[in-house]
Amino acid sequence: MIFRTATRQDLPAVLVLLAQDEDPAAADTWIPAPEPVSEAHERAFAAITADPRNEMLVLEVDGDLVGCLQLTYVPGLGQGGRERALVEAVRIRADRRGGGLGAHLMERAADRARERGCGLMQLTSNKRRTAAHRFYERLGYARSHEGFKLPLA
């Protein structure tokens, strides 16, 4: 297993992982066809990699990209002035779920956040992703807040 920072070459595979859970009919199947990489994807990836407060991380097993997540380090006055790590876009390829890869990915992300001096790790998860909620609770995450979102576009 290799846990590393994503490169531009990983972008199509990361987009496949992200798209997989956006389509409820595809949530439990592996879709190997790459998502077309748009100009917006290119800009977003470039912004993530250029920002020292953001990391797109991937998990590779036997040369295959099987997982990803994004960590954003948020400064704040709470937590004694320590940063918090915001976890987004956590995905494990559908055909590789249930074998501990997700737990490994999240543990490695928590290690990175601790090394940076973060006071906590937090995430939000779509209400319909009930299996993901059980996964996060097994890892020790608590449902401590209600989240709210306002679409701007």
Secondary structure, DSSP 8 states (H G I E B T S, - for coil): -EEEE--GGGHHHHHHHHHHTTSGGGTTS---S-----HHHHHHHHHHHH-TTEEEEEEEETTEEEEEEEEEEE--STGGG--EEEEEEEEE-GGGTTSSHHHHHHHHHHHHHHHHT-SEEEE---TT-HHHHHHHHHTT-------------
